[in-house]
Amino acid sequence: MSDDGREREERPGGRGKGRRVRRQLAEWVSLGVSTALILALIVFLVHSGLTSARGSVVPEVKALPDRAEQHGGAWLLPVRVKNGGRQMLGDLGVELRYTPPGAPGPERVEATIDYLGKHSEQELYFYVPSDPRGMAIEARPLHYQVK
């Protein structure tokens, strides 16, 4: 007999069969783990490519007239600004347009947020001359820098 491992496993008495089964099991487990790791890497790379940090980031701006409060002769109107993107925004300009009852046209005010982190939100407060619940209100982003 030669020193080949296969020939040694096939000795009479069946001792070599147990080793062969264990070796085959180890090979299958190794194949399964390797396949799972490769598939996980592919899924990660595809997901990273589809949800890349590059591209447009559009902040959400929403006036909240139901939360307005009166202070003296003016009303304080909160506006929520949300950055749902994966990058920080800087120098974010926010415009609020409102039409007081009886006014011929809308009035416009602006504010700037210096820094709005990724996946974060902030509230701005604007003074308006009368109860905002009875006004036509529009809030929108004007400009920003992606940092």
N, C-alpha and C positions, 0 to 999 in steps of 0.2 A: 504494500500500500504506500501511496505517496503521502507527503505531509500536507496535501490540500485539505482545507477545512471542511469542504463539502463531503469528501470521502470519509473523514473522521466522524461526521455527524451521522452517517448512515451505517454505523456499527450495529451489529445485532444486539438486541436487548432493549432498543428504544431509547437509550439515554440521549442520543443526539437529536431526537425529534422534539423534545422539550425546548432545547436551545434554539432550534430553527423556528418554532412557533413564537418564542419570546422575541427573537430577532425580527420576525415579520411584523409582530405587533409594534415593536419599537419603530420600525420603518414607517408603518401606517400612521402612528401618532406623530412622528416627525413630519411626515407629509402634510397631515392635517393642520398642525401648528404653523408650518411654513405657509400653507395656503391662506390660513386665516390672517397672518401678518401681512401678506402681500395684498389681500383684499382690503384690509383696514387701511393700508397705505394708499391704495387707489382711491378709496372713498374719501380719505382726508384730502388728497390732492385735488380731486374733483370739487369737493365742498369749498376748499380754499380758493379755487379758481372762480367759482360761481359767486362767492360772497367776498370778493376782493375789496380792500379798503379804497381802491381807486374808483373814480367815477363821481357822479354828481351826488352832492349831499344837499337835500332841501329841508331846511328846518320847518317844523309845523308851528304856526302862530295862531292862537285862538283867543278871542276876547271872551271874558266871563262876566257878562252883565248881571247875571243872577247873584253874583257875589259882591256887587258894588255896594259901597257904604258912603253915607253922607257925612261930610266933615265941614262944618261951617256952611258957607254958601256954595260949596262945590261938592262934587261926587268923585270918589276914588274908584276907578275901574281897573280891575286886575286883568292882565293879558298873560297867558301861559305860552312860553316859547320852549319847544322841545327839539332836541337834536337826537334823532334816532340813528344817526350815522356812526361810523367807526372811526371818525376823525374829529379832532377838536376844531371848533369854529371861532374865529376872532373877528372883531370889528363888525358885529352883526347889527345891521340897522333894521329897526322895526317901525312900521308906519301904522298909525291908527286913524281911520277916517270915520267920522260920525256926523250925523245930520240931526241937530237939535230940532224939536218941534217948532214949526213956523219959520225955520231958516230957509233961505232961497237955495242953498247948496251945501254940500258937505264941508266940514272943517277938517283940517289935517294936522296931526302932531307926530313927531318922531322921537325915538330914543335909540341909544346904541348900547349894546352889550359888548363889553371888552373881550370876554372869554366865556365860551360855553363848551364844556367838555363833551367827549363822546358819550353817547347813551345817557344824556342828562337833560334836565329841564330847569327852567328858571321862570319866575313871575316878575313882570314889570307892572308898575302902577301908573296910570295916567289920570290927571285931573280933567274932568269934563264939567261943563256948567250946569247941567241938569241931569235928572235921573236917566241913566243909560238904558234902562229896561224899556223905555218908550222911544228909543232912537234906532235908526238904521246904522249898524256898526259893521266895519270891515277892518280886520287886522291882517297884515301880511309882512313878509320879510322884504327888505329893500336891497340889501347887499351884505356880503360876508366874505371872509377869507378862510380858506381851508388850510389848517396848519398841521 
